[in-house]
Amino acid sequence: MTGKPILYTATVISLITYLFWSYMPKGSFYIGNAIFILLLCVYLFLTDKESIIKFILMSLSINNLFDEVFFDNTKLELNELLTALAILIFALIKNKKCLKKTLQYLSSCLFFSIK
C-alpha cells in the first residue's frame, strides 16, 4: 500500500475507533489509535525515505502498536529501551555524516562540561 490507500485506511480505522470504541472490547481504542498513528507515520516515511526524523517517527509508532498489543503499556519495559537503542543504531548507520557530527558534538559537550 502506498499513498492514498494508506491515508484512506487510516481514516477508516480512525473513524471506526472513535465512533464505536464503546462497543469494542477493552483496550481496542488504544490499539485503533496506535494503528492510525502507525499508518500516518508509514505514509510520511514513504514520502521521504531519506528523512531520519520520519524513520524515527515510524519506528516509535511501530513500538507503540507492539506495546499496546503485546506488552504492558503502563510500564517502561525492556521493549522500549531496545526500541530506543535500535532506532539510534539504525539512524546513525543510515546517515554516517550524522554519526560523525553527533560524535563531534558529544565530544565538544564533554570537553566543555569538564572545564
N, C-alpha and C positions, 0 to 999 in steps of 0.2 A: 504494500500500500504506500502510495506517495501522494503528496499534495492534497487536493481537495477531499479525496475519500477519508484521509486521516482526520481532517477537520470536521467533516460530516459525522463520522463515527464518534468523535469526541463530543460533539454537540448532542447527539442522540443519547450517549451514555450520561452526559451531564443532566439532560432533561429527565431521563428516567430516574437517575439518582435523586435529584432534588424534588421531583413531583411525587415519587412513590416510595420514599425512604421509610415512611411509617408502616408500610405494608410488607417490607422486606425483613429478612432475618437480621438479628442484632449484628452490628458491625458492617453491614452492607453499604451504609452511607459512606464510611471511610474508605472502603475498597473501591467504590464507584468514583469517589473523588481522586483516589490515587491513580486509577486507570485514566481518568480525564486529564490529570496533570501529566501523566506519562505520555499520552498521545500528543498533547500540545508540545511537550519538550522534544519528542521524536520529530514532529513536524519542523520545529525550529532547527534542530540539528541537521535534518536533511536539506534545509535551505542553504546551509553553510557548514560543510563537514570539517572545515579547517579551523573553525572557531573553538577555542579552548573553553570559553565560558558556556557555550551551548553543549559541549561534551560533558562538562561538569553538571550542568542542569539535568541533562538526560540521565546521567549516572545516578544522581541523587534521587530523581523521580523513580528510577528502577528500584533503588534501595527502599524508597518509601512504600512502593507496592509490595515488595517482598516482606517488609516489616509488618504491613497490615495483614498479609495473608499467612505468613509462616512463623513470625516471631512475636514476642510480646512488645506491642507498640508503645507501652507506657514506661519502658525501661531502656536505658542506654546499655546495649549489649555488644557482644563481640562483632556482630554483623555490621553495626555502624562504624566501628573502628576499622574493620577490614575494608569496608567500602571506602572510607576516607583515605586509607593507605593506598588502595588500588587506584583510586582516582588521581591521587598525587603522582604515583609512579607512571601511569599511562599518560597523564597530561605532560609530565616532564619529558618522557620519551618521545611523545608526539611532536613536541616543539623543543628541539635541542637548544635553540637560541634562548628560549625562555629559561631553560635549565642553567645556562651559563650566566645570564643576567640575575637569576634568582640566587645562585651561589655567590656571585659578586656582591649582591645587595646584602645577603645574610652575613657575609664576612665583614663588610663595611659596618653593618649594625653591631656586630660583636666587637669589632675594633673600637668603635666609638663608645660602646657601653662600658668597656674596660677602663677607659680614661676616667 
